[in-house]
Amino acid sequence: MQVEKMKKGSDSETSAVHANDGEATTVFRLYIADQTVASLQAQSNLNVICLSYLQGPYDVELVDILNEPLRALSDGIIVTPTLVRVSPPPIRQIVGNLCDTEAVLQTLGLTESEKNGKG
């Protein structure tokens, strides 16, 4: 199974998972297709968004659809990169490299007022 968790403080510049301090964890699932330019941009842009705009703990799961095509199909993913906010409800989804920060924030239900002061 090719699922990768992004961890804060690892060598990867796109990594990010905050320790859970009893707060509800925001869970994202990013569907990518190998190491394409768009997939790498989406990972990097998501990392910046998480570090800059999320105050609470979060978890990012990377799913490479080339290694898990049946999972992508069963999850209804037909285009990559696709970001899904799994929790908190409601589930929200956005397609693309996540370069339009405002569109991503609006789609994910985040606002400028929730920015944690970074970035």
Backbone as CSV, one residue per row, in Angstrom:
resi,resn,N_x,N_y,N_z,CA_x,CA_y,CA_z,C_x,C_y,C_z
1,MET,0.846,-1.177,0.000,0.000,0.000,0.000,0.888,1.235,0.000
2,GLN,0.643,2.153,-0.927,1.451,3.355,-1.043,0.721,4.549,-0.438
3,VAL,0.642,4.588,0.855,0.056,5.725,1.555,1.155,6.321,2.400
4,GLU,1.288,7.604,2.348,2.362,8.275,3.066,1.756,9.342,3.966
5,LYS,2.220,9.402,5.192,1.795,10.464,6.098,2.849,11.550,6.066
6,MET,2.407,12.773,5.997,3.331,13.894,6.011,3.602,14.251,7.460
7,LYS,4.846,14.284,7.857,5.232,14.524,9.240,5.964,15.845,9.379
8,LYS,5.587,16.621,10.374,6.271,17.880,10.647,7.658,17.588,11.196
9,GLY,8.640,18.326,10.670,9.998,18.188,11.170,10.805,17.114,10.470
10,SER,10.223,16.444,9.483,11.006,15.447,8.752,11.828,16.157,7.692
11,ASP,12.584,15.409,6.923,13.444,15.998,5.915,12.664,16.549,4.730
12,SER,11.456,16.054,4.511,10.664,16.517,3.380,10.120,17.910,3.655
13,GLU,10.277,18.815,2.693,9.785,20.173,2.912,8.279,20.246,2.819
14,THR,7.620,19.184,2.335,6.165,19.196,2.233,5.509,18.481,3.394
15,SER,6.253,18.192,4.430,5.688,17.380,5.486,5.058,18.217,6.585
16,ALA,3.979,17.656,7.190,3.338,18.399,8.265,2.254,17.600,8.973
17,VAL,2.517,17.229,10.212,1.490,16.682,11.084,1.736,17.257,12.462
18,HIS,0.741,17.853,13.056,0.883,18.428,14.385,0.481,17.398,15.423
19,ALA,1.128,17.446,16.555,0.765,16.568,17.658,-0.623,16.954,18.142
20,ASN,-1.404,15.970,18.525,-2.762,16.222,18.971,-2.743,16.621,20.430
21,ASP,-3.207,17.840,20.709,-3.265,18.355,22.073,-4.678,18.272,22.627
22,GLY,-5.437,17.264,22.216,-6.800,17.123,22.682,-7.802,17.856,21.807
23,GLU,-7.317,18.645,20.838,-8.198,19.342,19.908,-8.595,18.383,18.783
24,ALA,-9.719,18.695,18.139,-10.129,17.903,16.985,-9.092,18.080,15.879
25,THR,-8.693,16.996,15.293,-7.693,17.025,14.236,-8.365,17.208,12.885
26,THR,-7.872,18.150,12.099,-8.330,18.299,10.725,-7.585,17.265,9.897
27,VAL,-8.328,16.456,9.166,-7.724,15.372,8.392,-7.918,15.650,6.905
28,PHE,-6.806,15.663,6.183,-6.816,15.852,4.734,-6.316,14.583,4.066
29,ARG,-6.810,14.338,2.864,-6.296,13.255,2.022,-5.980,13.883,0.666
30,LEU,-4.717,13.811,0.262,-4.289,14.383,-1.011,-3.969,13.246,-1.978
31,TYR,-4.770,13.169,-3.031,-4.568,12.158,-4.071,-3.645,12.756,-5.122
32,ILE,-2.553,12.047,-5.393,-1.554,12.511,-6.352,-1.285,11.413,-7.368
33,ALA,-0.570,11.773,-8.433,-0.141,10.809,-9.442,1.377,10.874,-9.535
34,ASP,2.018,10.033,-8.754,3.471,9.943,-8.733,4.083,11.300,-8.386
35,GLN,5.180,11.643,-9.006,5.903,12.879,-8.705,5.751,13.891,-9.835
36,THR,4.534,14.025,-10.361,4.303,15.003,-11.416,4.471,16.409,-10.849
37,VAL,4.661,17.361,-11.733,4.835,18.750,-11.306,3.617,19.211,-10.508
38,ALA,2.424,18.923,-11.018,1.205,19.348,-10.326,1.083,18.686,-8.953
39,SER,1.447,17.428,-8.849,1.381,16.726,-7.568,2.356,17.328,-6.558
40,LEU,3.562,17.615,-7.005,4.562,18.216,-6.120,4.152,19.622,-5.699
41,GLN,3.579,20.394,-6.630,3.105,21.735,-6.296,1.971,21.658,-5.277
42,ALA,1.051,20.715,-5.470,-0.073,20.570,-4.537,0.429,20.224,-3.142
43,GLN,1.398,19.327,-3.047,1.953,18.962,-1.744,2.597,20.165,-1.072
44,SER,3.387,20.902,-1.824,4.072,22.073,-1.278,3.069,23.151,-0.872
45,ASN,2.097,23.423,-1.738,1.100,24.447,-1.436,0.242,24.054,-0.242
46,LEU,-0.109,22.791,-0.125,-0.890,22.338,1.027,-0.088,22.501,2.312
47,ASN,1.180,22.198,2.263,2.022,22.358,3.436,2.046,23.819,3.899
48,VAL,2.212,24.733,2.963,2.231,26.156,3.296,0.887,26.590,3.876
49,ILE,-0.203,26.143,3.274,-1.540,26.492,3.759,-1.747,25.964,5.175
50,CYS,-1.371,24.722,5.412,-1.545,24.137,6.752,-0.723,24.897,7.788
51,LEU,0.522,25.174,7.467,1.387,25.873,8.416,0.933,27.310,8.652
52,SER,0.368,27.941,7.641,-0.012,29.348,7.735,-1.420,29.583,8.261
53,TYR,-2.344,28.652,8.006,-3.746,28.934,8.282,-4.413,28.024,9.306
54,LEU,-3.842,26.903,9.616,-4.492,26.004,10.576,-3.928,26.228,11.965
55,GLN,-4.803,26.434,12.925,-4.372,26.649,14.302,-4.271,25.337,15.062
56,GLY,-5.181,24.426,14.807,-5.217,23.166,15.534,-4.399,22.093,14.846
57,PRO,-4.431,20.901,15.417,-3.680,19.789,14.835,-4.280,19.352,13.499
58,TYR,-3.429,18.842,12.631,-3.892,18.335,11.350,-3.064,17.141,10.923
59,ASP,-3.646,16.386,10.012,-3.017,15.175,9.505,-3.230,15.166,8.000
60,VAL,-2.184,14.876,7.250,-2.280,14.823,5.798,-1.862,13.425,5.343
61,GLU,-2.759,12.782,4.620,-2.479,11.462,4.058,-2.285,11.621,2.557
62,LEU,-1.156,11.166,2.039,-0.900,11.176,0.605,-1.276,9.822,0.024
63,VAL,-2.054,9.839,-1.051,-2.436,8.605,-1.726,-2.011,8.727,-3.186
64,ASP,-1.068,7.897,-3.597,-0.602,7.893,-4.987,-1.516,6.961,-5.774
65,ILE,-2.316,7.543,-6.650,-3.305,6.730,-7.358,-2.681,5.779,-8.372
66,LEU,-1.438,6.011,-8.763,-0.781,5.067,-9.661,-0.464,3.765,-8.937
67,ASN,-0.257,3.857,-7.626,0.005,2.668,-6.820,-1.272,2.083,-6.225
68,GLU,-2.319,2.900,-6.120,-3.587,2.453,-5.541,-4.770,2.881,-6.407
69,PRO,-4.817,2.407,-7.652,-5.885,2.854,-8.548,-7.283,2.442,-8.082
70,LEU,-7.415,1.286,-7.473,-8.731,0.844,-7.015,-9.238,1.696,-5.861
71,ARG,-8.337,2.121,-5.003,-8.742,2.990,-3.902,-9.239,4.327,-4.453
72,ALA,-8.507,4.887,-5.403,-8.922,6.152,-6.005,-10.291,5.997,-6.652
73,LEU,-10.483,4.909,-7.360,-11.770,4.662,-8.002,-12.891,4.532,-6.981
74,SER,-12.644,3.770,-5.937,-13.681,3.575,-4.913,-13.959,4.869,-4.142
75,ASP,-12.971,5.767,-4.078,-13.155,7.056,-3.412,-13.714,8.113,-4.365
76,GLY,-13.926,7.730,-5.635,-14.498,8.652,-6.615,-13.526,9.674,-7.160
77,ILE,-12.237,9.368,-7.105,-11.205,10.294,-7.578,-10.857,9.944,-9.018
78,ILE,-11.053,10.907,-9.919,-10.731,10.669,-11.331,-9.716,11.664,-11.871
79,VAL,-9.393,12.696,-11.069,-8.438,13.723,-11.476,-7.462,13.947,-10.326
80,THR,-6.187,14.164,-10.675,-5.211,14.506,-9.649,-4.513,15.798,-10.050
81,PRO,-4.004,16.506,-9.078,-4.161,16.262,-7.651,-5.563,16.662,-7.168
82,THR,-6.063,15.899,-6.208,-7.340,16.196,-5.561,-7.121,16.188,-4.063
83,LEU,-7.571,17.248,-3.404,-7.487,17.342,-1.951,-8.876,17.155,-1.370
84,VAL,-8.976,16.273,-0.383,-10.236,16.037,0.315,-10.025,16.349,1.785
85,ARG,-10.877,17.202,2.336,-10.881,17.389,3.784,-11.853,16.363,4.323
86,VAL,-11.306,15.356,4.992,-12.089,14.234,5.496,-12.822,14.616,6.779
87,SER,-12.155,15.343,7.648,-12.796,15.804,8.873,-12.173,17.131,9.273
88,PRO,-12.900,17.961,9.955,-14.259,17.754,10.453,-15.278,17.825,9.316
89,PRO,-16.465,17.247,9.557,-17.517,17.299,8.537,-17.938,18.731,8.275
90,PRO,-18.469,19.034,7.131,-18.733,18.136,6.010,-17.459,17.887,5.206
91,ILE,-17.441,16.784,4.471,-16.314,16.482,3.592,-16.291,17.531,2.492
92,ARG,-15.097,18.040,2.223,-14.928,19.040,1.169,-13.803,18.596,0.245
93,GLN,-13.909,18.974,-1.028,-12.957,18.503,-2.027,-12.601,19.625,-2.994
94,ILE,-11.323,19.673,-3.378,-10.863,20.646,-4.374,-9.826,19.963,-5.265
95,VAL,-9.867,20.303,-6.551,-8.972,19.706,-7.537,-7.989,20.765,-8.015
96,GLY,-6.742,20.362,-8.210,-5.735,21.261,-8.765,-4.499,21.315,-7.891
97,ASN,-3.568,22.203,-8.262,-2.294,22.261,-7.550,-2.337,23.151,-6.310
98,LEU,-3.522,23.667,-5.963,-3.756,24.428,-4.735,-3.005,25.754,-4.699
99,CYS,-2.693,26.312,-5.881,-1.938,27.566,-5.928,-2.798,28.787,-5.617
100,ASP,-4.121,28.685,-5.777,-5.018,29.791,-5.461,-5.438,29.654,-4.000
101,THR,-4.649,30.240,-3.117,-4.848,30.064,-1.678,-6.249,30.458,-1.242
102,GLU,-6.764,31.574,-1.736,-8.106,32.022,-1.340,-9.170,30.998,-1.715
103,ALA,-9.072,30.442,-2.921,-10.039,29.435,-3.365,-9.940,28.182,-2.497
104,VAL,-8.716,27.789,-2.154,-8.524,26.619,-1.303,-9.119,26.868,0.080
105,LEU,-8.814,28.022,0.658,-9.336,28.353,1.984,-10.863,28.382,1.984
106,GLN,-11.446,28.981,0.962,-12.903,29.054,0.880,-13.510,27.659,0.722
107,THR,-12.939,26.856,-0.147,-13.453,25.508,-0.374,-13.331,24.649,0.880
108,LEU,-12.236,24.809,1.616,-12.016,24.009,2.822,-12.753,24.565,4.039
109,GLY,-13.382,25.735,3.871,-14.124,26.320,4.978,-13.244,27.037,5.975
110,LEU,-12.050,27.455,5.542,-11.144,28.227,6.397,-11.284,29.690,6.022
111,THR,-11.030,30.569,6.966,-11.121,31.995,6.680,-9.838,32.679,7.082
112,GLU,-9.667,33.886,6.604,-8.482,34.682,6.946,-8.379,34.887,8.445
113,SER,-9.533,34.986,9.136,-9.529,35.216,10.580,-8.977,34.025,11.357
114,GLU,-8.929,32.840,10.710,-8.404,31.660,11.379,-6.901,31.526,11.210
115,LYS,-6.299,32.422,10.433,-4.861,32.348,10.203,-4.133,32.443,11.533
116,ASN,-3.126,31.592,11.710,-2.463,31.525,13.009,-1.292,32.493,13.151
117,GLY,-1.180,33.434,12.238,-0.135,34.443,12.373,1.146,34.113,11.664
118,LYS,1.262,32.918,11.085,2.482,32.561,10.347,2.300,32.966,8.905
119,GLY,3.453,33.105,8.215,3.442,33.302,6.773,3.064,34.649,6.387
